[in-house]
Amino acid sequence: MPAPTTLHVFDARALGEFAALATRAHLGERDAVLTIGSARQARPIAQLLGRPVRNHPVRRGASARSIDAIARRTARSLGAGEIRHASGGDGAAPDLGALPSRDEARAQVGCEGLLTVAPLTDRPGSVDARALLFVAGLLEIVGDGVALLLPGCARRLQEALTYLHNAGLRTPVRIVEGAWIAALPAADVFIEPADAEQDPSRPHAVRLAERLGIPRAPTAAWRLDPDAATHSLPSEIRATVGPVLERARAARSATVSA
């Protein structure tokens, strides 16, 4: 078997799924990919790149020098002539051709016929599942119920599901394993994380939402801890996200009628 031309090194601990799409555009047929991080982080990257990857777990806080050494050893073992480290991308719009269509995504996650919201991010491990389920629960209480997409690697996921049960909520929750951004076309409304302004991948997320034609509801002013006495009132959240949901409902109705 011919040796790979280039070894692409993807640090899955630091780069998100938008960077994986950017890397995919530069892969040659004979190129190989090395991911740095856990096996769980490597799986969605391989899915988005459309090929198997070699993964190397490293200890927390591993230096750039140690990662370079791992990359050189892997390149030598494969006979790769060049090493290229993946970056966050060049600012180009995400490649929608690598994602499923809206109907395909909705069928895959099982949300056909449901008004669905999802967190807009390419770092599913950073999603606070309980905070989002709290928002969905408040919307249910004020009569604006939605289905919620959550990544399987989200923080506090089990807490969120326990909260759903203990609060007696009926919000449909769909758990997504694998590449998170492959599920994003299924959404009717995106919820932007409260720290979205500090996220370096936010421009990619905004472009993706615009190209998919899916509206965004910001959460920067919300207080989203269900255990805190100062959390946002249902009326506050409804005033912010409600108009976005209404537009999404109208767009869905028009699509169904057509």
Helices and strands as residue ranges (DSSP letters): E 6-11, H 17-24, E 32-36, H 39-49, E 54-56, H 64-78, E 82-85, G 96-98, H 102-109, E 116-119, G 124-126, H 129-141, E 147-151, H 157-166, E 173-176, G 184-186, E 189-191, G 196-198, H 202-212, E 216-217, H 234-257
